[in-house]
Amino acid sequence: MEKIKFEAEDGQELEFYVEGQAKVGGRSYLLVSDSDDEEAQAYILKDTSQEENETAQYEFVEDDEELEAVSRIFEQMLEDTQLEF
């Protein structure tokens, strides 16, 4: 499982494990977890980068409708995994 690092707005470095990636409505989303064990906390991040940006920018999906729609897609991709956010 790939491990990626993010820098939060406050400068803190966060590490996540990438569980999956999907594109919905032209926007890229990552399903990540905070550890590689079965009790890991899952998060969905969306790519908010502009084309002129050299590095990708992601933010947590907080809108309930968007979170529900994208989580259904990840659940279909990962059939044997139950996701809770």
Residue pairs with C-beta under 8 A, 6 or more apart in sequence:
1 17
1 18
1 19
1 36
2 17
2 18
3 15
3 16
3 17
3 18
4 15
4 16
4 17
4 18
4 32
5 13
5 14
5 15
6 13
6 14
6 15
6 16
6 58
7 13
7 14
8 14
15 34
16 30
16 32
16 33
16 34
16 43
17 32
17 33
17 34
17 35
17 36
17 40
18 30
18 31
18 32
19 31
19 32
19 33
19 42
19 74
19 78
19 81
20 30
20 31
20 74
20 77
20 78
21 28
21 29
21 30
21 31
22 28
22 29
22 31
22 70
22 73
22 74
22 77
23 29
24 69
24 70
24 73
27 46
27 47
28 46
28 47
29 44
29 45
29 46
29 47
29 61
29 70
29 73
29 74
30 44
30 45
30 46
30 47
30 58
31 42
31 43
31 44
31 74
31 78
31 83
32 42
32 43
32 44
32 45
33 40
33 41
33 42
33 43
34 40
34 41
34 43
35 41
42 83
42 84
42 85
43 60
43 61
43 85
44 60
44 61
44 67
44 70
44 71
44 74
44 85
45 58
45 59
45 60
45 61
46 58
46 59
46 61
46 66
46 70
47 56
47 57
47 58
48 57
48 58
48 59
49 55
49 56
49 57
61 67
61 70
67 85
71 83
71 85
74 83
75 81
75 82
75 83
